[in-house]
Every structure is written in C-alpha cells, then in structure tokens.
Amino acid sequence: MRLPATLLALCLPATLSGQARYTATVGLTAGTQLVKDQIFQTVRVGQKLAPTATLGVSLPVSARERAGLEVTFGFGRTRIKESGLPEADGPRYRTLSVTAGVQGPILDRLSLRASAGVLKYLADDSGIFRGGGPLLFLLGGGADFRLPVRGAVGLIARLRYDYQRFSTNALEAAGFSRSQDVHRLGLGLGVEYSP
C-alpha cells in the first residue's frame, strides 16, 4: 500500500497531506442484469459476484465532512439465460471506475458517502465486451464502519451502491441502441491509514 499512498500524496498540497486518510479494500460486488433482449426468445445477460479492489484517499473539508477519490478495479463473469434453456456462463469482464465523493459521520464509527464518477468496461477479445465500452456516468452512495487497531492504522468495513446505464461498443455496433439500468451493491473489508 506504500506506493499508491505515496502517489496519492504527491497530488495533495503539502499542508493537507498530513490530514489525508488512505484506504485499501477488497470485496465482492453483485449487480442486476446487464442486457435484456428479445429476438426469437427472451435473452438475459446477468452478472455473477465480482471480486473488486479499491484504493481511496480523502481530506477534511469541514470539522465533520471529508471529500475524497476512490479508484475501483473489478473483474467477473456474466451469466446468460435464454427462454427454455439452462443458464450458462457468458463472457468475462473487467471494470475500472473513478468516483469523487463527500462523506460525513452519522455515528461514532459509522459514516455515509455520496459520490459521482465514471466507469469503463475494459476491452476483451470476444463477446459483448469486445472493444470495451464508453465511459459511463456513475452515481453512488455507501457507508463505512471504522475500527481503530493501533496508531495510524485501522480496519474498515465498507458498503457501496452505484447506478449506471450499461452499454458496450460491441452492443452498439450490433444495433443494440438501448442502454440498460444497472444497479450494483458491493461489500468490502480493508485497512485505513491516517498519518
């Protein structure tokens, strides 16, 4: 975690870097279906639980609130369900998102976060993620529960929700012009460092 923390600190003014809070978490993200289409029969493309990793940094903007950035990388697999056929594994996918948010405490160790940002489905060799996807606008919220351990280091449990309109370059090239509302919910555990 030292290299990402150092890189993030270089982006901060020297007077604020000492008040920065750095986090690194890993977890799982679940989401609603990505695509629903009907040609001869209904086809649904959903997503399995996706492992995710997040790096974050935040700074105080008032006595109680903090503003920060989170960068999240996820990878998972789709599942395809056609009417009358058993569910089958679909193509794999990878996502990269960057969100900016503001968070504030509601209890001693519990805080809420509201955020906005962008998400991109990274390019794959085949399937609906061939060629990747456009930058998608992301709205989100969440909660963090902090548990101090020793000195500047603590543990953190994290809940994250986000909303997007899903589309990929391959779907658009195939004439699928409608985008799909997608909701995702993620849980994560990690460490927090406050120098």
Backbone torsions as a table, in degrees:
resi	resn	phi	psi	omega
1	MET	NA	-11.4	-175.8
2	ARG	-65.4	-43.2	-178.7
3	LEU	-64.2	-51.0	177.2
4	PRO	-59.7	-38.1	179.5
5	ALA	-64.5	-40.2	178.7
6	THR	-65.0	-43.8	179.6
7	LEU	-63.1	-42.3	179.3
8	LEU	-66.8	-36.3	-179.7
9	ALA	-66.0	-31.3	179.3
10	LEU	-65.4	-22.8	179.7
11	CYS	-82.2	-7.1	-174.2
12	LEU	-104.0	147.0	171.9
13	PRO	-59.6	147.5	-176.1
14	ALA	-59.3	-34.1	-177.6
15	THR	-71.4	-22.1	-178.5
16	LEU	-99.1	-19.8	-173.4
17	SER	-60.4	-28.1	177.9
18	GLY	-73.3	-16.9	178.0
19	GLN	-98.8	1.6	-177.6
20	ALA	-70.0	152.4	175.7
21	ARG	-125.6	124.7	-177.4
22	TYR	-110.5	140.4	178.6
23	THR	-133.3	150.1	173.1
24	ALA	-140.5	122.1	-178.3
25	THR	-132.5	155.7	170.4
26	VAL	-128.7	150.9	-178.3
27	GLY	-174.0	-159.7	-179.2
28	LEU	-129.6	145.2	178.7
29	THR	-126.1	131.5	175.7
30	ALA	-111.2	153.5	-178.7
31	GLY	-150.3	163.4	177.1
32	THR	-76.8	175.9	-175.5
33	GLN	-62.8	146.8	-178.3
34	LEU	-87.4	-39.4	-175.1
35	VAL	-141.0	141.0	169.6
36	LYS	-135.0	124.2	-177.9
37	ASP	-140.4	157.1	179.1
38	GLN	-139.4	109.9	175.7
39	ILE	-106.8	-78.9	171.7
40	PHE	-98.6	-26.3	177.0
41	GLN	-151.2	165.3	-176.6
42	THR	-73.3	131.4	176.5
43	VAL	-122.2	127.5	178.0
44	ARG	-121.0	134.8	175.9
45	VAL	-115.1	113.1	178.6
46	GLY	-106.9	-172.4	179.3
47	GLN	-133.8	137.6	175.0
48	LYS	-78.9	171.8	175.5
49	LEU	-57.7	130.9	-175.1
50	ALA	-112.5	121.7	171.7
51	PRO	-61.3	138.9	-179.0
52	THR	-137.1	151.2	175.5
53	ALA	-132.0	137.4	-176.0
54	THR	-131.7	135.6	170.7
55	LEU	-114.7	138.1	-178.7
56	GLY	-142.7	157.4	174.2
57	VAL	-144.0	141.6	178.0
58	SER	-141.9	156.9	179.3
59	LEU	-132.3	150.4	177.0
60	PRO	-70.8	138.0	173.9
61	VAL	-115.7	-9.0	174.5
62	SER	-158.1	-173.5	-179.5
63	ALA	-65.4	-24.2	-176.3
64	ARG	-121.0	-29.9	-174.0
65	GLU	-98.0	153.3	176.7
66	ARG	-130.4	149.4	173.6
67	ALA	-117.1	143.6	-177.2
68	GLY	-161.0	174.5	177.7
69	LEU	-117.2	145.1	172.4
70	GLU	-131.0	134.5	175.0
71	VAL	-115.5	124.2	-174.9
72	THR	-124.7	133.4	175.0
73	PHE	-116.6	130.9	178.9
74	GLY	-134.0	154.3	175.2
75	PHE	-146.6	139.8	-177.3
76	GLY	-159.1	-162.1	-178.6
77	ARG	-139.8	144.7	177.1
78	THR	-87.2	165.3	172.3
79	ARG	-130.5	137.8	-174.3
80	ILE	-114.9	131.5	179.2
81	LYS	-128.0	117.6	174.6
82	GLU	-109.5	144.6	-179.5
83	SER	-55.4	128.9	177.5
84	GLY	82.7	-0.9	-179.6
85	LEU	-122.3	152.6	177.1
86	PRO	-68.9	155.1	177.9
87	GLU	-66.1	141.1	-177.7
88	ALA	-133.8	154.8	175.9
89	ASP	-68.7	139.2	177.5
90	GLY	-109.6	-163.6	-177.7
91	PRO	-67.0	154.8	174.9
92	ARG	-80.9	161.1	177.5
93	TYR	-145.8	159.1	175.6
94	ARG	-133.5	140.3	179.4
95	THR	-126.0	151.1	173.9
96	LEU	-135.4	126.2	-179.6
97	SER	-133.1	151.3	175.2
98	VAL	-131.5	124.9	178.9
99	THR	-129.0	147.0	172.7
100	ALA	-112.4	136.8	-176.0
101	GLY	-149.3	170.0	175.8
102	VAL	-124.9	136.5	179.2
103	GLN	-134.0	151.5	179.4
104	GLY	-148.5	154.2	-176.1
105	PRO	-75.4	146.6	170.3
106	ILE	-118.3	-24.0	172.3
107	LEU	-136.8	179.8	-175.5
108	ASP	-52.3	-51.0	-176.6
109	ARG	-113.6	4.0	-176.4
110	LEU	-112.5	129.6	177.8
111	SER	-130.8	155.4	177.2
112	LEU	-108.8	152.2	-179.1
113	ARG	-133.9	136.6	171.1
114	ALA	-118.0	138.8	-173.0
115	SER	-147.7	164.9	172.2
116	ALA	-147.2	152.2	-179.7
117	GLY	-178.9	-155.0	-179.4
118	VAL	-131.7	153.3	178.0
119	LEU	-135.5	143.1	177.3
120	LYS	-131.7	132.5	170.2
121	TYR	-84.6	119.7	-174.6
122	LEU	-75.9	154.7	-174.5
123	ALA	-66.5	143.3	175.2
124	ASP	-127.1	171.5	-176.1
125	ASP	-76.7	-27.8	-174.1
126	SER	-151.3	174.7	176.4
127	GLY	77.6	-163.6	-174.8
128	ILE	-71.6	-10.8	178.4
129	PHE	-100.4	7.5	176.3
130	ARG	-61.0	125.5	-178.2
131	GLY	83.1	-0.1	178.0
132	GLY	75.1	-151.6	-177.9
133	GLY	-150.1	167.3	177.9
134	PRO	-71.8	166.4	172.6
135	LEU	-67.9	126.0	-178.4
136	LEU	-107.6	136.0	177.2
137	PHE	-72.7	139.7	-174.3
138	LEU	-127.8	129.1	171.8
139	LEU	-115.0	139.7	-175.4
140	GLY	-151.3	173.4	176.3
141	GLY	-156.0	172.7	179.4
142	GLY	176.1	-175.1	-179.8
143	ALA	-144.3	145.2	176.2
144	ASP	-123.3	135.8	173.2
145	PHE	-116.6	119.5	-175.8
146	ARG	-104.3	140.4	178.0
147	LEU	-131.8	102.2	179.4
148	PRO	-60.5	140.2	-179.5
149	VAL	-112.8	-61.8	-177.7
150	ARG	-158.8	123.9	177.0
151	GLY	59.5	-125.5	-175.4
152	ALA	-85.1	-5.1	-175.4
153	VAL	-105.7	140.3	176.8
154	GLY	-144.7	170.3	175.4
155	LEU	-99.9	152.8	-179.9
156	ILE	-139.8	135.0	171.6
157	ALA	-111.2	134.6	-168.8
158	ARG	-131.6	137.9	172.9
159	LEU	-119.8	130.2	179.7
160	ARG	-132.8	138.9	174.0
161	TYR	-125.6	141.3	171.9
162	ASP	-147.1	160.6	-178.0
163	TYR	-128.3	139.2	178.8
164	GLN	-147.2	165.0	170.5
165	ARG	-107.9	108.6	-170.7
166	PHE	-80.3	137.0	172.3
167	SER	-163.5	155.1	174.1
168	THR	-133.9	164.3	178.9
169	ASN	-62.2	-39.5	-179.3
170	ALA	-65.3	-39.6	178.1
171	LEU	-65.5	-42.6	179.2
172	GLU	-65.2	-38.8	178.8
173	ALA	-66.3	-29.0	179.3
174	ALA	-84.3	2.9	177.9
175	GLY	89.9	8.7	178.2
176	PHE	-84.7	93.1	-170.9
177	SER	-88.4	-15.4	-178.6
178	ARG	-83.6	138.8	172.7
179	SER	-98.4	154.7	-173.4
180	GLN	-110.0	134.1	172.1
181	ASP	-66.8	128.7	178.9
182	VAL	-128.4	129.8	176.0
183	HIS	-114.0	136.6	178.9
184	ARG	-128.7	146.6	178.1
185	LEU	-132.8	127.6	-177.1
186	GLY	-128.2	147.7	174.4
187	LEU	-120.6	139.9	179.8
188	GLY	-146.7	155.2	174.9
189	LEU	-129.0	144.6	-179.4
190	GLY	-171.9	-160.4	-178.0
191	VAL	-121.9	155.1	178.8
192	GLU	-129.3	139.5	-178.6
193	TYR	-127.8	123.6	178.2
194	SER	-123.4	98.1	-175.6
195	PRO	-65.8	NA	NA
